[in-house]
Amino acid sequence: AFPGSDNPIPPFWPVAFRDTATQQDIELAKELLAESGYNDDNPLKLQLYVADIHAGALEMVQAYQEMAFEAGVEIELITVPKARYWDTSWLKNPFGISAWGIRPPSQALSIAYSSDASWPETHWFRPDYDALLEAAAATVDGTARANLYKDAQRMLNDEGGLINLLFTRPVDAIRAECQGYAPPIPFYQRDFTTIECVR
């Protein structure tokens, strides 16, 4: 897996607004919590709704719970049966989990985070964020468009509600008699035209 760094765009993609993942800083987290009125006598307490939505999901949230506790955040895991999670908990509670596949920046930044998103997981609505995505969609120049996407990522990262822990590592395979394929970055830009197979 690759670190998610609270961004739907992997940090090693050319269009990512930063190329390294944020490092854990427990002392800074404690300082920020203290500025908000939380401390050992008054810890921040949250309920996180979870389900075994994919392999490793419950282990992932348990690790997250332990990391948050180091900073003084107490997270209660509310486990919901997988068969009911998407209908009873997802989008209905303030704090939950989900999983998305890798998408192009235009989709990754809008599918759950724009004001008109069909699945607004973070319930974060910002017209200025929407305007960045609209401007990027209308921009022909690749560098200018990438810069608009970077600005949108920075805003989502700094002010939005997304906590993206990781990206799963994709797996590609070809038969032994085939050659000419290299896994691409970004992952969604697969090109199969260079593959040659000899029988």
Buried (B, 14 or more C-beta within 10 A) or exposed (E): EEBBBBBBBBBBBEBBBBEEBEEEEEEEBBEEBEEEEBEEEEBBEBBBBBBBBEEEBBEBBEEBBEBBEEBBBEBEBBBBEEEEBBEEBBBEEEBBBBEBEBBEBEBBBBBBBBEEBEEBBBEBEBEEBBEBBEBBEEBEEEEEBBBBBBBBBBBBBEEBBBEBBBBBEEEEEEEEEEEEBEEEEBBBEEEEEEEEEEE
